[in-house]
Amino acid sequence: MQEVYKLLISIGILALGFPIGSLLAKRTEEELFKGRKWFKLIIILSLIGGIVSLILRNDFLLFSLLFISIVTSRSMKK
């Protein structure tokens, strides 16, 4: 039962990445334009790291890297 709670909390935190990414995109438009290639690199590396941590069964690293990729990709949408 404790694992279910951990999973639900982690999914909730991942869901917070969407509004946080949108907020960052609104506040830092000029930085996003200048560093577009670096943000793409961050997204790719965090997704690769997420897949590796899924294979290694490291939940903390998995959800951390997925949060980074969600926030960064959401910031790039604007």
Residue pairs with C-beta under 8 A, 6 or more apart in sequence:
6 59
10 59
10 63
13 63
13 67
14 63
14 66
14 67
14 70
17 66
17 67
17 70
17 71
17 74
18 70
18 74
20 71
20 74
21 70
21 71
21 72
21 73
21 74
21 75
21 77
22 74
22 75
22 77
22 78
24 71
24 75
25 32
25 74
25 75
25 76
25 77
25 78
26 78
28 75
29 78
32 39
32 75
32 76
32 78
36 76
39 72
39 75
39 76
40 76
42 68
42 69
42 72
43 69
43 72
43 73
43 76
46 65
46 66
46 68
46 69
46 72
47 65
47 69
49 61
49 65
50 62
50 65
50 66
50 69
53 59
53 61
53 62
53 65
54 62
